[in-house]
């Protein structure tokens, strides 16, 4: 009997052990179906591990791995609003989701939203502590007010990623404290470092070294470094605030109960003035849908947004071809791509640490983004279209030697073929920098945006450091001098000069008198340089903002004047009369400029020399005598006599019968009088000068094709 009991007990123990082993094998087999779970671990994606979970599928008797990665965006207010409206449309009435579906990557915005989520979390924990008394009320409150998986965890992870926190340095950022399962155990409220009195070291464009070779270097994703770095860049600008668009068609349609018909042209009127900002959306993925060759979670980003953000980080694109691959480097970064058969382009970022500190930041607007991508953003009021500047071979379409090609800007604004043939032939002999460098400021939208002090733009569209009548002091002062002479000559007993012409002179005089260093292009103490210049003026930033505000005021005044004169209307070919005005100016400039270059002997009459040299032609003595009378701190040391002559000929040929601006415009249906057209030309010159004084060009590397701006093909970042 004892032997039988012993045998039975041994058999029972063996059976239990076998059952336990079988159970463990079953559990292992079940959890083994969660392929990819270990690839979303802390060593791979850091604190983003808190947004992974296993979801059991009873019908398939297996687990599915769900995880979240960022979709990095470059958005304007209009685009952000549209994305959030689409998100709310896709949500059910019971689960509306967070209002801030698109999270702006600015430290102030992230801190503000995270602080609000911390308050909600504390309120949730207080209700959770009373679950035994109000269980049903608690469940109802949780379903309506708080879902940790939806938003708090996301913002906490975004907060730690943007600041570059490490869970080894700050235990509160440990992924296990962020995960939904552990949220209820976290009782202590997390206080952001800014509220602890710890001030973050100010950064300009780069922070401390962010990555270096190590044991976990090859496993770790690089998109979290990318998120941190672009957050540092955009945190330098003022915090994101809702723009006030001049034309809000969506609002008009909403109040009209969708009865109004939206005009695509009206939608464009706000476009180039809009501020853009880096942002992120949280995308949930299933590992089942990922290709077999994917080894770690990938972030997504559109090609156009990646191209622009890389330039804003200080990189230059060495190779930019969707077929052969893309690579960029510079400023301590290296960005390269590999091609996957099922995913397409997959990018990897390497950051080596700070390289140099730039002298300023690029303007964060759609216009500036278009210039980065080789496009000329047309004025929102008078041009109403954009132009391509760089072709797919990374060559300049603006090159005057290509003036006869159908994609050239001069052909797009309607310059006659005869004039384009003439300028093509002249450009093969001479560079013609004045004509080339006047196309962009006369057609482009005003670049600096309100509320942001950045004045630099990145563009490959200039020759010889923007040398032109509108950019250097010789041309500006001649125009001011000749306009003063024009106003001194009476027009008759019953006629007087128009108020617009008088205001044009007043603005030119204002620019020269109040900002002489900028007007004369001196290297030191220019207001436009602000604190980054050579000035020791403690009010340098304030003075720069005042100059930008004045240039913006002038530019908008020219918008209103030319619009009132009918230049915003279209001709029979669909071009605005303002485009015809610019074409008329270029047509006149061709004849006035080539007449100087065509005579080789006359070119020696226009030397480049110090201002006080006696060999300067006597015809310019009245003008230079006024300049020499200026103070030592404002008087330019050098003079380009050729630009003096070009500006003189501009004024002469503008009213010349054969090549006059009025004749060109009246042939194209403009009904204004000759005096009104000449006034419009003077306003055009003021407009170009104000545009040039409001911004600084800043470019490096090779140009980027214009086709990349609208290229929203999704790319992946490892």
Buried (B, 14 or more C-beta within 10 A) or exposed (E): EEEEEEEEEEEEEEEEEEEEEEEEEEEEEBEEBBBBBEBBBBEBBBBBBBBBBBEEEEEEEBBBBBBBBBBBBBBBBBBBBBBBEEBEEEEEEEEEBBEBBBBBBBBEBBBEBBBBBBEBBEEBBEBBEEEEEEEEEBEEBBEEEBBBBBBBBBBBBBBBBBBBBEBEEEEBBBBBBBBBEBBEEBEEEBEBBBEEEEEEEEBBBBBEEBBEEEEEEEBBBBBBBBBBBBBBBBBBBBBBEEBEBEBBBBEEBEEEEEEEEEEEEEBBBBBBBBBBBBBBBBEEBEBBEBEEEBEBBBBBBBBBBBBBBBBBBBBBBBEBEBEEBBBBBBBBBBBBBEEBEEBBBBBBBBBBEBEEEBBBBBBBBBBBBBBBBBBBBBBBBBBBBBBBBBBEEBEBBBBBBBBEBEEBBBBBBBBBEEBBEBBBEBBEEBBBBBBBBBBBBBBBBBBBBEEBBBBBBBBBBBBEEBBBBBBBBBBBBBBBBBBEEBBEEEEEEEEEBBEBBBBBBEBBEEBBEBBBBBBBBBEEBBBBBBBBBEBEEEEBBEBBBBBBEBBBEBBBBBBEBBBEBBBBEBBEEEBBBBBBBBBBBBBBBBBBBBBBBEEEEEBEBBBEBEEEEEEBEEEBEEBBEEBEEEEEEBBBEEBBBBBBBBBBBBBEBBBBEEBBBBBBBBEBEBEBEBBBBBBBBBBBBBBBBBBBBBBBBBBEBEBBBBBBBEBEEEBBBB
